[in-house]
Amino acid sequence: MKINREWHLKNKMPTNPSFEERVHWHIEHQKNCNCRPIPEKLVKEIEKKGLRF
Ligand SMILES: [Zn+2]
């Protein structure tokens, strides 16, 4: 697993993020870094809402 530290420093997860903020963060995260996958719970919620990424 590789950490893109530079990306993480520039893109901090907001405090008390909304669902959309979390989804957005994880989508951008996945594009730039693969230190961890999108949490399964979040993936399920995305699918439930029919969001695409
Ligand atoms: Zn990462």
mmCIF file of the protein (N, C-alpha, C, O) and its ligand, coordinates in Angstrom:
data_MODEL
# 
_entry.id   MODEL 
# 
loop_
_entity.id 
_entity.type 
_entity.pdbx_number_of_molecules 
1 polymer     1 
2 non-polymer 1 
# 
_entity_poly.entity_id                      1 
_entity_poly.type                           'polypeptide(L)' 
_entity_poly.nstd_linkage                   no 
_entity_poly.nstd_monomer                   no 
_entity_poly.pdbx_seq_one_letter_code       MKINREWHLKNKMPTNPSFEERVHWHIEHQKNCNCRPIPEKLVKEIEKKGLRF 
_entity_poly.pdbx_seq_one_letter_code_can   MKINREWHLKNKMPTNPSFEERVHWHIEHQKNCNCRPIPEKLVKEIEKKGLRF 
_entity_poly.pdbx_strand_id                 A 
# 
loop_
_entity_poly_seq.entity_id 
_entity_poly_seq.num 
_entity_poly_seq.mon_id 
_entity_poly_seq.hetero 
1 1  MET n 
1 2  LYS n 
1 3  ILE n 
1 4  ASN n 
1 5  ARG n 
1 6  GLU n 
1 7  TRP n 
1 8  HIS n 
1 9  LEU n 
1 10 LYS n 
1 11 ASN n 
1 12 LYS n 
1 13 MET n 
1 14 PRO n 
1 15 THR n 
1 16 ASN n 
1 17 PRO n 
1 18 SER n 
1 19 PHE n 
1 20 GLU n 
1 21 GLU n 
1 22 ARG n 
1 23 VAL n 
1 24 HIS n 
1 25 TRP n 
1 26 HIS n 
1 27 ILE n 
1 28 GLU n 
1 29 HIS n 
1 30 GLN n 
1 31 LYS n 
1 32 ASN n 
1 33 CYS n 
1 34 ASN n 
1 35 CYS n 
1 36 ARG n 
1 37 PRO n 
1 38 ILE n 
1 39 PRO n 
1 40 GLU n 
1 41 LYS n 
1 42 LEU n 
1 43 VAL n 
1 44 LYS n 
1 45 GLU n 
1 46 ILE n 
1 47 GLU n 
1 48 LYS n 
1 49 LYS n 
1 50 GLY n 
1 51 LEU n 
1 52 ARG n 
1 53 PHE n 
# 
loop_
_struct_asym.id 
_struct_asym.entity_id 
A 1 
B 2 
# 
loop_
_chem_comp.id 
_chem_comp.type 
_chem_comp.mon_nstd_flag 
ARG 'L-peptide linking' y 
ASN 'L-peptide linking' y 
CYS 'L-peptide linking' y 
GLN 'L-peptide linking' y 
GLU 'L-peptide linking' y 
GLY 'peptide linking'   y 
HIS 'L-peptide linking' y 
ILE 'L-peptide linking' y 
LEU 'L-peptide linking' y 
LYS 'L-peptide linking' y 
MET 'L-peptide linking' y 
PHE 'L-peptide linking' y 
PRO 'L-peptide linking' y 
SER 'L-peptide linking' y 
THR 'L-peptide linking' y 
TRP 'L-peptide linking' y 
VAL 'L-peptide linking' y 
ZN  non-polymer         . 
# 
_pdbx_entity_nonpoly.entity_id   2 
_pdbx_entity_nonpoly.name        ? 
_pdbx_entity_nonpoly.comp_id     ZN 
# 
_pdbx_nonpoly_scheme.asym_id         B 
_pdbx_nonpoly_scheme.entity_id       2 
_pdbx_nonpoly_scheme.mon_id          ZN 
_pdbx_nonpoly_scheme.ndb_seq_num     1 
_pdbx_nonpoly_scheme.pdb_seq_num     101 
_pdbx_nonpoly_scheme.auth_seq_num    101 
_pdbx_nonpoly_scheme.pdb_mon_id      ZN 
_pdbx_nonpoly_scheme.auth_mon_id     ZN 
_pdbx_nonpoly_scheme.pdb_strand_id   A 
_pdbx_nonpoly_scheme.pdb_ins_code    . 
# 
loop_
_atom_site.group_PDB 
_atom_site.id 
_atom_site.type_symbol 
_atom_site.label_atom_id 
_atom_site.label_alt_id 
_atom_site.label_comp_id 
_atom_site.label_asym_id 
_atom_site.label_entity_id 
_atom_site.label_seq_id 
_atom_site.pdbx_PDB_ins_code 
_atom_site.Cartn_x 
_atom_site.Cartn_y 
_atom_site.Cartn_z 
_atom_site.occupancy 
_atom_site.B_iso_or_equiv 
_atom_site.pdbx_formal_charge 
_atom_site.auth_seq_id 
_atom_site.auth_comp_id 
_atom_site.auth_asym_id 
_atom_site.auth_atom_id 
_atom_site.pdbx_PDB_model_num 
ATOM   1   N  N  . MET A 1 1  ? 0.840   -1.207 0.000   1.00 0.00 ? 1   MET A N  1 
ATOM   2   C  CA . MET A 1 1  ? 0.000   0.000  0.000   1.00 0.00 ? 1   MET A CA 1 
ATOM   3   C  C  . MET A 1 1  ? 0.872   1.254  0.000   1.00 0.00 ? 1   MET A C  1 
ATOM   4   O  O  . MET A 1 1  ? 1.823   1.380  0.772   1.00 0.00 ? 1   MET A O  1 
ATOM   5   N  N  . LYS A 1 2  ? 0.523   2.144  -0.867  1.00 0.00 ? 2   LYS A N  1 
ATOM   6   C  CA . LYS A 1 2  ? 1.301   3.366  -1.002  1.00 0.00 ? 2   LYS A CA 1 
ATOM   7   C  C  . LYS A 1 2  ? 0.517   4.550  -0.456  1.00 0.00 ? 2   LYS A C  1 
ATOM   8   O  O  . LYS A 1 2  ? -0.680  4.692  -0.710  1.00 0.00 ? 2   LYS A O  1 
ATOM   9   N  N  . ILE A 1 3  ? 1.201   5.386  0.289   1.00 0.00 ? 3   ILE A N  1 
ATOM   10  C  CA . ILE A 1 3  ? 0.542   6.598  0.794   1.00 0.00 ? 3   ILE A CA 1 
ATOM   11  C  C  . ILE A 1 3  ? 1.037   7.795  0.004   1.00 0.00 ? 3   ILE A C  1 
ATOM   12  O  O  . ILE A 1 3  ? 2.239   8.003  -0.160  1.00 0.00 ? 3   ILE A O  1 
ATOM   13  N  N  . ASN A 1 4  ? 0.100   8.563  -0.471  1.00 0.00 ? 4   ASN A N  1 
ATOM   14  C  CA . ASN A 1 4  ? 0.432   9.810  -1.145  1.00 0.00 ? 4   ASN A CA 1 
ATOM   15  C  C  . ASN A 1 4  ? 0.345   10.919 -0.087  1.00 0.00 ? 4   ASN A C  1 
ATOM   16  O  O  . ASN A 1 4  ? -0.682  11.578 0.080   1.00 0.00 ? 4   ASN A O  1 
ATOM   17  N  N  . ARG A 1 5  ? 1.457   11.092 0.610   1.00 0.00 ? 5   ARG A N  1 
ATOM   18  C  CA . ARG A 1 5  ? 1.456   12.023 1.738   1.00 0.00 ? 5   ARG A CA 1 
ATOM   19  C  C  . ARG A 1 5  ? 1.123   13.455 1.322   1.00 0.00 ? 5   ARG A C  1 
ATOM   20  O  O  . ARG A 1 5  ? 0.416   14.190 2.011   1.00 0.00 ? 5   ARG A O  1 
ATOM   21  N  N  . GLU A 1 6  ? 1.660   13.807 0.177   1.00 0.00 ? 6   GLU A N  1 
ATOM   22  C  CA . GLU A 1 6  ? 1.434   15.170 -0.302  1.00 0.00 ? 6   GLU A CA 1 
ATOM   23  C  C  . GLU A 1 6  ? -0.061  15.438 -0.485  1.00 0.00 ? 6   GLU A C  1 
ATOM   24  O  O  . GLU A 1 6  ? -0.580  16.486 -0.099  1.00 0.00 ? 6   GLU A O  1 
ATOM   25  N  N  . TRP A 1 7  ? -0.736  14.451 -1.088  1.00 0.00 ? 7   TRP A N  1 
ATOM   26  C  CA . TRP A 1 7  ? -2.175  14.614 -1.302  1.00 0.00 ? 7   TRP A CA 1 
ATOM   27  C  C  . TRP A 1 7  ? -2.908  14.704 0.038   1.00 0.00 ? 7   TRP A C  1 
ATOM   28  O  O  . TRP A 1 7  ? -3.809  15.526 0.209   1.00 0.00 ? 7   TRP A O  1 
ATOM   29  N  N  . HIS A 1 8  ? -2.516  13.858 0.977   1.00 0.00 ? 8   HIS A N  1 
ATOM   30  C  CA . HIS A 1 8  ? -3.167  13.859 2.287   1.00 0.00 ? 8   HIS A CA 1 
ATOM   31  C  C  . HIS A 1 8  ? -2.978  15.182 3.016   1.00 0.00 ? 8   HIS A C  1 
ATOM   32  O  O  . HIS A 1 8  ? -3.890  15.660 3.690   1.00 0.00 ? 8   HIS A O  1 
ATOM   33  N  N  . LEU A 1 9  ? -1.806  15.767 2.882   1.00 0.00 ? 9   LEU A N  1 
ATOM   34  C  CA . LEU A 1 9  ? -1.554  17.039 3.549   1.00 0.00 ? 9   LEU A CA 1 
ATOM   35  C  C  . LEU A 1 9  ? -2.417  18.149 2.960   1.00 0.00 ? 9   LEU A C  1 
ATOM   36  O  O  . LEU A 1 9  ? -2.858  19.057 3.663   1.00 0.00 ? 9   LEU A O  1 
ATOM   37  N  N  . LYS A 1 10 ? -2.645  18.052 1.657   1.00 0.00 ? 10  LYS A N  1 
ATOM   38  C  CA . LYS A 1 10 ? -3.435  19.091 0.978   1.00 0.00 ? 10  LYS A CA 1 
ATOM   39  C  C  . LYS A 1 10 ? -4.925  18.850 1.076   1.00 0.00 ? 10  LYS A C  1 
ATOM   40  O  O  . LYS A 1 10 ? -5.725  19.769 0.900   1.00 0.00 ? 10  LYS A O  1 
ATOM   41  N  N  . ASN A 1 11 ? -5.300  17.602 1.360   1.00 0.00 ? 11  ASN A N  1 
ATOM   42  C  CA . ASN A 1 11 ? -6.725  17.247 1.358   1.00 0.00 ? 11  ASN A CA 1 
ATOM   43  C  C  . ASN A 1 11 ? -7.113  16.565 2.653   1.00 0.00 ? 11  ASN A C  1 
ATOM   44  O  O  . ASN A 1 11 ? -7.221  15.342 2.729   1.00 0.00 ? 11  ASN A O  1 
ATOM   45  N  N  . LYS A 1 12 ? -7.320  17.385 3.667   1.00 0.00 ? 12  LYS A N  1 
ATOM   46  C  CA . LYS A 1 12 ? -7.720  16.809 4.951   1.00 0.00 ? 12  LYS A CA 1 
ATOM   47  C  C  . LYS A 1 12 ? -9.219  16.567 4.943   1.00 0.00 ? 12  LYS A C  1 
ATOM   48  O  O  . LYS A 1 12 ? -9.993  17.359 4.407   1.00 0.00 ? 12  LYS A O  1 
ATOM   49  N  N  . MET A 1 13 ? -9.610  15.460 5.546   1.00 0.00 ? 13  MET A N  1 
ATOM   50  C  CA . MET A 1 13 ? -11.036 15.200 5.722   1.00 0.00 ? 13  MET A CA 1 
ATOM   51  C  C  . MET A 1 13 ? -11.598 16.275 6.646   1.00 0.00 ? 13  MET A C  1 
ATOM   52  O  O  . MET A 1 13 ? -11.050 16.500 7.726   1.00 0.00 ? 13  MET A O  1 
ATOM   53  N  N  . PRO A 1 14 ? -12.692 16.951 6.242   1.00 0.00 ? 14  PRO A N  1 
ATOM   54  C  CA . PRO A 1 14 ? -13.240 17.998 7.117   1.00 0.00 ? 14  PRO A CA 1 
ATOM   55  C  C  . PRO A 1 14 ? -13.719 17.426 8.449   1.00 0.00 ? 14  PRO A C  1 
ATOM   56  O  O  . PRO A 1 14 ? -14.040 16.241 8.547   1.00 0.00 ? 14  PRO A O  1 
ATOM   57  N  N  . THR A 1 15 ? -13.763 18.276 9.470   1.00 0.00 ? 15  THR A N  1 
ATOM   58  C  CA . THR A 1 15 ? -14.297 17.822 10.757  1.00 0.00 ? 15  THR A CA 1 
ATOM   59  C  C  . THR A 1 15 ? -15.806 17.742 10.606  1.00 0.00 ? 15  THR A C  1 
ATOM   60  O  O  . THR A 1 15 ? -16.424 18.613 9.994   1.00 0.00 ? 15  THR A O  1 
ATOM   61  N  N  . ASN A 1 16 ? -16.389 16.708 11.157  1.00 0.00 ? 16  ASN A N  1 
ATOM   62  C  CA . ASN A 1 16 ? -17.829 16.460 11.006  1.00 0.00 ? 16  ASN A CA 1 
ATOM   63  C  C  . ASN A 1 16 ? -18.288 16.594 9.550   1.00 0.00 ? 16  ASN A C  1 
ATOM   64  O  O  . ASN A 1 16 ? -19.131 17.435 9.239   1.00 0.00 ? 16  ASN A O  1 
ATOM   65  N  N  . PRO A 1 17 ? -17.741 15.779 8.677   1.00 0.00 ? 17  PRO A N  1 
ATOM   66  C  CA . PRO A 1 17 ? -18.111 15.892 7.261   1.00 0.00 ? 17  PRO A CA 1 
ATOM   67  C  C  . PRO A 1 17 ? -19.533 15.419 7.009   1.00 0.00 ? 17  PRO A C  1 
ATOM   68  O  O  . PRO A 1 17 ? -20.024 14.514 7.684   1.00 0.00 ? 17  PRO A O  1 
ATOM   69  N  N  . SER A 1 18 ? -20.187 16.031 6.042   1.00 0.00 ? 18  SER A N  1 
ATOM   70  C  CA . SER A 1 18 ? -21.504 15.547 5.622   1.00 0.00 ? 18  SER A CA 1 
ATOM   71  C  C  . SER A 1 18 ? -21.283 14.304 4.760   1.00 0.00 ? 18  SER A C  1 
ATOM   72  O  O  . SER A 1 18 ? -20.158 13.994 4.369   1.00 0.00 ? 18  SER A O  1 
ATOM   73  N  N  . PHE A 1 19 ? -22.370 13.604 4.476   1.00 0.00 ? 19  PHE A N  1 
ATOM   74  C  CA . PHE A 1 19 ? -22.255 12.406 3.639   1.00 0.00 ? 19  PHE A CA 1 
ATOM   75  C  C  . PHE A 1 19 ? -21.588 12.739 2.312   1.00 0.00 ? 19  PHE A C  1 
ATOM   76  O  O  . PHE A 1 19 ? -20.681 12.032 1.870   1.00 0.00 ? 19  PHE A O  1 
ATOM   77  N  N  . GLU A 1 20 ? -22.043 13.823 1.674   1.00 0.00 ? 20  GLU A N  1 
ATOM   78  C  CA . GLU A 1 20 ? -21.488 14.221 0.377   1.00 0.00 ? 20  GLU A CA 1 
ATOM   79  C  C  . GLU A 1 20 ? -19.995 14.546 0.479   1.00 0.00 ? 20  GLU A C  1 
ATOM   80  O  O  . GLU A 1 20 ? -19.213 14.196 -0.405  1.00 0.00 ? 20  GLU A O  1 
ATOM   81  N  N  . GLU A 1 21 ? -19.616 15.212 1.555   1.00 0.00 ? 21  GLU A N  1 
ATOM   82  C  CA . GLU A 1 21 ? -18.192 15.550 1.730   1.00 0.00 ? 21  GLU A CA 1 
ATOM   83  C  C  . GLU A 1 21 ? -17.337 14.293 1.870   1.00 0.00 ? 21  GLU A C  1 
ATOM   84  O  O  . GLU A 1 21 ? -16.239 14.197 1.321   1.00 0.00 ? 21  GLU A O  1 
ATOM   85  N  N  . ARG A 1 22 ? -17.871 13.342 2.615   1.00 0.00 ? 22  ARG A N  1 
ATOM   86  C  CA . ARG A 1 22 ? -17.131 12.085 2.793   1.00 0.00 ? 22  ARG A CA 1 
ATOM   87  C  C  . ARG A 1 22 ? -16.997 11.351 1.468   1.00 0.00 ? 22  ARG A C  1 
ATOM   88  O  O  . ARG A 1 22 ? -15.916 10.880 1.114   1.00 0.00 ? 22  ARG A O  1 
ATOM   89  N  N  . VAL A 1 23 ? -18.108 11.258 0.735   1.00 0.00 ? 23  VAL A N  1 
ATOM   90  C  CA . VAL A 1 23 ? -18.080 10.575 -0.559  1.00 0.00 ? 23  VAL A CA 1 
ATOM   91  C  C  . VAL A 1 23 ? -17.069 11.259 -1.473  1.00 0.00 ? 23  VAL A C  1 
ATOM   92  O  O  . VAL A 1 23 ? -16.227 10.610 -2.094  1.00 0.00 ? 23  VAL A O  1 
ATOM   93  N  N  . HIS A 1 24 ? -17.174 12.587 -1.540  1.00 0.00 ? 24  HIS A N  1 
ATOM   94  C  CA . HIS A 1 24 ? -16.267 13.347 -2.402  1.00 0.00 ? 24  HIS A CA 1 
ATOM   95  C  C  . HIS A 1 24 ? -14.807 13.111 -2.009  1.00 0.00 ? 24  HIS A C  1 
ATOM   96  O  O  . HIS A 1 24 ? -13.943 12.902 -2.861  1.00 0.00 ? 24  HIS A O  1 
ATOM   97  N  N  . TRP A 1 25 ? -14.557 13.148 -0.719  1.00 0.00 ? 25  TRP A N  1 
ATOM   98  C  CA . TRP A 1 25 ? -13.186 12.950 -0.237  1.00 0.00 ? 25  TRP A CA 1 
ATOM   99  C  C  . TRP A 1 25 ? -12.673 11.570 -0.649  1.00 0.00 ? 25  TRP A C  1 
ATOM   100 O  O  . TRP A 1 25 ? -11.552 11.443 -1.139  1.00 0.00 ? 25  TRP A O  1 
ATOM   101 N  N  . HIS A 1 26 ? -13.481 10.552 -0.453  1.00 0.00 ? 26  HIS A N  1 
ATOM   102 C  CA . HIS A 1 26 ? -13.039 9.197  -0.773  1.00 0.00 ? 26  HIS A CA 1 
ATOM   103 C  C  . HIS A 1 26 ? -12.845 8.994  -2.274  1.00 0.00 ? 26  HIS A C  1 
ATOM   104 O  O  . HIS A 1 26 ? -11.936 8.280  -2.699  1.00 0.00 ? 26  HIS A O  1 
ATOM   105 N  N  . ILE A 1 27 ? -13.704 9.625  -3.070  1.00 0.00 ? 27  ILE A N  1 
ATOM   106 C  CA . ILE A 1 27 ? -13.544 9.495  -4.520  1.00 0.00 ? 27  ILE A CA 1 
ATOM   107 C  C  . ILE A 1 27 ? -12.227 10.123 -4.951  1.00 0.00 ? 27  ILE A C  1 
ATOM   108 O  O  . ILE A 1 27 ? -11.463 9.524  -5.708  1.00 0.00 ? 27  ILE A O  1 
ATOM   109 N  N  . GLU A 1 28 ? -11.967 11.325 -4.466  1.00 0.00 ? 28  GLU A N  1 
ATOM   110 C  CA . GLU A 1 28 ? -10.705 11.989 -4.798  1.00 0.00 ? 28  GLU A CA 1 
ATOM   111 C  C  . GLU A 1 28 ? -9.527  11.205 -4.223  1.00 0.00 ? 28  GLU A C  1 
ATOM   112 O  O  . GLU A 1 28 ? -8.472  11.087 -4.847  1.00 0.00 ? 28  GLU A O  1 
ATOM   113 N  N  . HIS A 1 29 ? -9.734  10.677 -3.027  1.00 0.00 ? 29  HIS A N  1 
ATOM   114 C  CA . HIS A 1 29 ? -8.672  9.906  -2.385  1.00 0.00 ? 29  HIS A CA 1 
ATOM   115 C  C  . HIS A 1 29 ? -8.292  8.689  -3.234  1.00 0.00 ? 29  HIS A C  1 
ATOM   116 O  O  . HIS A 1 29 ? -7.113  8.409  -3.448  1.00 0.00 ? 29  HIS A O  1 
ATOM   117 N  N  . GLN A 1 30 ? -9.296  7.986  -3.702  1.00 0.00 ? 30  GLN A N  1 
ATOM   118 C  CA . GLN A 1 30 ? -9.056  6.788  -4.489  1.00 0.00 ? 30  GLN A CA 1 
ATOM   119 C  C  . GLN A 1 30 ? -8.261  7.094  -5.765  1.00 0.00 ? 30  GLN A C  1 
ATOM   120 O  O  . GLN A 1 30 ? -7.436  6.295  -6.210  1.00 0.00 ? 30  GLN A O  1 
ATOM   121 N  N  . LYS A 1 31 ? -8.531  8.269  -6.338  1.00 0.00 ? 31  LYS A N  1 
ATOM   122 C  CA . LYS A 1 31 ? -7.834  8.657  -7.564  1.00 0.00 ? 31  LYS A CA 1 
ATOM   123 C  C  . LYS A 1 31 ? -6.368  8.969  -7.309  1.00 0.00 ? 31  LYS A C  1 
ATOM   124 O  O  . LYS A 1 31 ? -5.516  8.774  -8.176  1.00 0.00 ? 31  LYS A O  1 
ATOM   125 N  N  . ASN A 1 32 ? -6.086  9.461  -6.094  1.00 0.00 ? 32  ASN A N  1 
ATOM   126 C  CA . ASN A 1 32 ? -4.747  9.971  -5.820  1.00 0.00 ? 32  ASN A CA 1 
ATOM   127 C  C  . ASN A 1 32 ? -3.899  9.125  -4.895  1.00 0.00 ? 32  ASN A C  1 
ATOM   128 O  O  . ASN A 1 32 ? -2.685  9.310  -4.818  1.00 0.00 ? 32  ASN A O  1 
ATOM   129 N  N  . CYS A 1 33 ? -4.522  8.208  -4.202  1.00 0.00 ? 33  CYS A N  1 
ATOM   130 C  CA . CYS A 1 33 ? -3.813  7.471  -3.164  1.00 0.00 ? 33  CYS A CA 1 
ATOM   131 C  C  . CYS A 1 33 ? -4.536  6.159  -2.936  1.00 0.00 ? 33  CYS A C  1 
ATOM   132 O  O  . CYS A 1 33 ? -5.751  6.081  -3.118  1.00 0.00 ? 33  CYS A O  1 
ATOM   133 N  N  . ASN A 1 34 ? -3.805  5.126  -2.540  1.00 0.00 ? 34  ASN A N  1 
ATOM   134 C  CA . ASN A 1 34 ? -4.493  3.870  -2.224  1.00 0.00 ? 34  ASN A CA 1 
ATOM   135 C  C  . ASN A 1 34 ? -4.060  3.293  -0.891  1.00 0.00 ? 34  ASN A C  1 
ATOM   136 O  O  . ASN A 1 34 ? -3.861  2.086  -0.752  1.00 0.00 ? 34  ASN A O  1 
ATOM   137 N  N  . CYS A 1 35 ? -3.915  4.178  0.090   1.00 0.00 ? 35  CYS A N  1 
ATOM   138 C  CA . CYS A 1 35 ? -3.517  3.707  1.413   1.00 0.00 ? 35  CYS A CA 1 
ATOM   139 C  C  . CYS A 1 35 ? -4.652  2.952  2.088   1.00 0.00 ? 35  CYS A C  1 
ATOM   140 O  O  . CYS A 1 35 ? -4.408  2.089  2.932   1.00 0.00 ? 35  CYS A O  1 
ATOM   141 N  N  . ARG A 1 36 ? -5.890  3.267  1.724   1.00 0.00 ? 36  ARG A N  1 
ATOM   142 C  CA . ARG A 1 36 ? -7.015  2.504  2.277   1.00 0.00 ? 36  ARG A CA 1 
ATOM   143 C  C  . ARG A 1 36 ? -8.208  2.582  1.337   1.00 0.00 ? 36  ARG A C  1 
ATOM   144 O  O  . ARG A 1 36 ? -8.393  3.583  0.645   1.00 0.00 ? 36  ARG A O  1 
ATOM   145 N  N  . PRO A 1 37 ? -9.026  1.519  1.311   1.00 0.00 ? 37  PRO A N  1 
ATOM   146 C  CA . PRO A 1 37 ? -10.190 1.533  0.412   1.00 0.00 ? 37  PRO A CA 1 
ATOM   147 C  C  . PRO A 1 37 ? -11.327 2.359  0.991   1.00 0.00 ? 37  PRO A C  1 
ATOM   148 O  O  . PRO A 1 37 ? -11.293 2.754  2.156   1.00 0.00 ? 37  PRO A O  1 
ATOM   149 N  N  . ILE A 1 38 ? -12.336 2.614  0.162   1.00 0.00 ? 38  ILE A N  1 
ATOM   150 C  CA . ILE A 1 38 ? -13.544 3.277  0.647   1.00 0.00 ? 38  ILE A CA 1 
ATOM   151 C  C  . ILE A 1 38 ? -14.232 2.318  1.614   1.00 0.00 ? 38  ILE A C  1 
ATOM   152 O  O  . ILE A 1 38 ? -14.422 1.149  1.281   1.00 0.00 ? 38  ILE A O  1 
ATOM   153 N  N  . PRO A 1 39 ? -14.613 2.789  2.813   1.00 0.00 ? 39  PRO A N  1 
ATOM   154 C  CA . PRO A 1 39 ? -15.248 1.871  3.775   1.00 0.00 ? 39  PRO A CA 1 
ATOM   155 C  C  . PRO A 1 39 ? -16.493 1.209  3.178   1.00 0.00 ? 39  PRO A C  1 
ATOM   156 O  O  . PRO A 1 39 ? -17.278 1.841  2.470   1.00 0.00 ? 39  PRO A O  1 
ATOM   157 N  N  . GLU A 1 40 ? -16.649 -0.074 3.483   1.00 0.00 ? 40  GLU A N  1 
ATOM   158 C  CA . GLU A 1 40 ? -17.752 -0.847 2.925   1.00 0.00 ? 40  GLU A CA 1 
ATOM   159 C  C  . GLU A 1 40 ? -19.105 -0.198 3.213   1.00 0.00 ? 40  GLU A C  1 
ATOM   160 O  O  . GLU A 1 40 ? -20.002 -0.191 2.370   1.00 0.00 ? 40  GLU A O  1 
ATOM   161 N  N  . LYS A 1 41 ? -19.231 0.347  4.424   1.00 0.00 ? 41  LYS A N  1 
ATOM   162 C  CA . LYS A 1 41 ? -20.474 1.008  4.830   1.00 0.00 ? 41  LYS A CA 1 
ATOM   163 C  C  . LYS A 1 41 ? -20.801 2.186  3.908   1.00 0.00 ? 41  LYS A C  1 
ATOM   164 O  O  . LYS A 1 41 ? -21.946 2.400  3.511   1.00 0.00 ? 41  LYS A O  1 
ATOM   165 N  N  . LEU A 1 42 ? -19.755 2.930  3.588   1.00 0.00 ? 42  LEU A N  1 
ATOM   166 C  CA . LEU A 1 42 ? -19.946 4.099  2.722   1.00 0.00 ? 42  LEU A CA 1 
ATOM   167 C  C  . LEU A 1 42 ? -20.303 3.650  1.300   1.00 0.00 ? 42  LEU A C  1 
ATOM   168 O  O  . LEU A 1 42 ? -21.158 4.249  0.648   1.00 0.00 ? 42  LEU A O  1 
ATOM   169 N  N  . VAL A 1 43 ? -19.640 2.594  0.831   1.00 0.00 ? 43  VAL A N  1 
ATOM   170 C  CA . VAL A 1 43 ? -19.935 2.060  -0.503  1.00 0.00 ? 43  VAL A CA 1 
ATOM   171 C  C  . VAL A 1 43 ? -21.405 1.643  -0.579  1.00 0.00 ? 43  VAL A C  1 
ATOM   172 O  O  . VAL A 1 43 ? -22.082 1.914  -1.571  1.00 0.00 ? 43  VAL A O  1 
ATOM   173 N  N  . LYS A 1 44 ? -21.891 0.984  0.471   1.00 0.00 ? 44  LYS A N  1 
ATOM   174 C  CA . LYS A 1 44 ? -23.289 0.550  0.495   1.00 0.00 ? 44  LYS A CA 1 
ATOM   175 C  C  . LYS A 1 44 ? -24.237 1.735  0.447   1.00 0.00 ? 44  LYS A C  1 
ATOM   176 O  O  . LYS A 1 44 ? -25.253 1.705  -0.248  1.00 0.00 ? 44  LYS A O  1 
ATOM   177 N  N  . GLU A 1 45 ? -23.897 2.780  1.191   1.00 0.00 ? 45  GLU A N  1 
ATOM   178 C  CA . GLU A 1 45 ? -24.746 3.973  1.199   1.00 0.00 ? 45  GLU A CA 1 
ATOM   179 C  C  . GLU A 1 45 ? -24.747 4.651  -0.159  1.00 0.00 ? 45  GLU A C  1 
ATOM   180 O  O  . GLU A 1 45 ? -25.773 5.158  -0.615  1.00 0.00 ? 45  GLU A O  1 
ATOM   181 N  N  . ILE A 1 46 ? -23.573 4.654  -0.808  1.00 0.00 ? 46  ILE A N  1 
ATOM   182 C  CA . ILE A 1 46 ? -23.467 5.241  -2.146  1.00 0.00 ? 46  ILE A CA 1 
ATOM   183 C  C  . ILE A 1 46 ? -24.359 4.459  -3.107  1.00 0.00 ? 46  ILE A C  1 
ATOM   184 O  O  . ILE A 1 46 ? -25.080 5.045  -3.914  1.00 0.00 ? 46  ILE A O  1 
ATOM   185 N  N  . GLU A 1 47 ? -24.303 3.122  -3.011  1.00 0.00 ? 47  GLU A N  1 
ATOM   186 C  CA . GLU A 1 47 ? -25.116 2.284  -3.883  1.00 0.00 ? 47  GLU A CA 1 
ATOM   187 C  C  . GLU A 1 47 ? -26.602 2.497  -3.622  1.00 0.00 ? 47  GLU A C  1 
ATOM   188 O  O  . GLU A 1 47 ? -27.405 2.550  -4.554  1.00 0.00 ? 47  GLU A O  1 
ATOM   189 N  N  . LYS A 1 48 ? -26.955 2.616  -2.352  1.00 0.00 ? 48  LYS A N  1 
ATOM   190 C  CA . LYS A 1 48 ? -28.345 2.825  -1.966  1.00 0.00 ? 48  LYS A CA 1 
ATOM   191 C  C  . LYS A 1 48 ? -28.887 4.112  -2.579  1.00 0.00 ? 48  LYS A C  1 
ATOM   192 O  O  . LYS A 1 48 ? -30.028 4.175  -3.038  1.00 0.00 ? 48  LYS A O  1 
ATOM   193 N  N  . LYS A 1 49 ? -28.045 5.123  -2.574  1.00 0.00 ? 49  LYS A N  1 
ATOM   194 C  CA . LYS A 1 49 ? -28.456 6.412  -3.124  1.00 0.00 ? 49  LYS A CA 1 
ATOM   195 C  C  . LYS A 1 49 ? -28.282 6.474  -4.644  1.00 0.00 ? 49  LYS A C  1 
ATOM   196 O  O  . LYS A 1 49 ? -28.649 7.456  -5.290  1.00 0.00 ? 49  LYS A O  1 
ATOM   197 N  N  . GLY A 1 50 ? -27.716 5.404  -5.192  1.00 0.00 ? 50  GLY A N  1 
ATOM   198 C  CA . GLY A 1 50 ? -27.554 5.342  -6.641  1.00 0.00 ? 50  GLY A CA 1 
ATOM   199 C  C  . GLY A 1 50 ? -26.512 6.291  -7.193  1.00 0.00 ? 50  GLY A C  1 
ATOM   200 O  O  . GLY A 1 50 ? -26.583 6.705  -8.351  1.00 0.00 ? 50  GLY A O  1 
ATOM   201 N  N  . LEU A 1 51 ? -25.537 6.636  -6.355  1.00 0.00 ? 51  LEU A N  1 
ATOM   202 C  CA . LEU A 1 51 ? -24.481 7.535  -6.812  1.00 0.00 ? 51  LEU A CA 1 
ATOM   203 C  C  . LEU A 1 51 ? -23.455 6.742  -7.614  1.00 0.00 ? 51  LEU A C  1 
ATOM   204 O  O  . LEU A 1 51 ? -23.210 5.564  -7.355  1.00 0.00 ? 51  LEU A O  1 
ATOM   205 N  N  . ARG A 1 52 ? -22.874 7.411  -8.577  1.00 0.00 ? 52  ARG A N  1 
ATOM   206 C  CA . ARG A 1 52 ? -21.846 6.763  -9.401  1.00 0.00 ? 52  ARG A CA 1 
ATOM   207 C  C  . ARG A 1 52 ? -20.514 7.433  -9.160  1.00 0.00 ? 52  ARG A C  1 
ATOM   208 O  O  . ARG A 1 52 ? -20.427 8.633  -8.901  1.00 0.00 ? 52  ARG A O  1 
ATOM   209 N  N  . PHE A 1 53 ? -19.483 6.622  -9.254  1.00 0.00 ? 53  PHE A N  1 
ATOM   210 C  CA . PHE A 1 53 ? -18.153 7.223  -9.229  1.00 0.00 ? 53  PHE A CA 1 
ATOM   211 C  C  . PHE A 1 53 ? -17.163 6.378  -9.970  1.00 0.00 ? 53  PHE A C  1 
ATOM   212 O  O  . PHE A 1 53 ? -15.987 6.733  -10.052 1.00 0.00 ? 53  PHE A O  1 
HETATM 213 ZN ZN . ZN  B 2 .  ? -4.474  7.794  1.394   1.00 0.00 2 101 ZN  A ZN 1 
# 
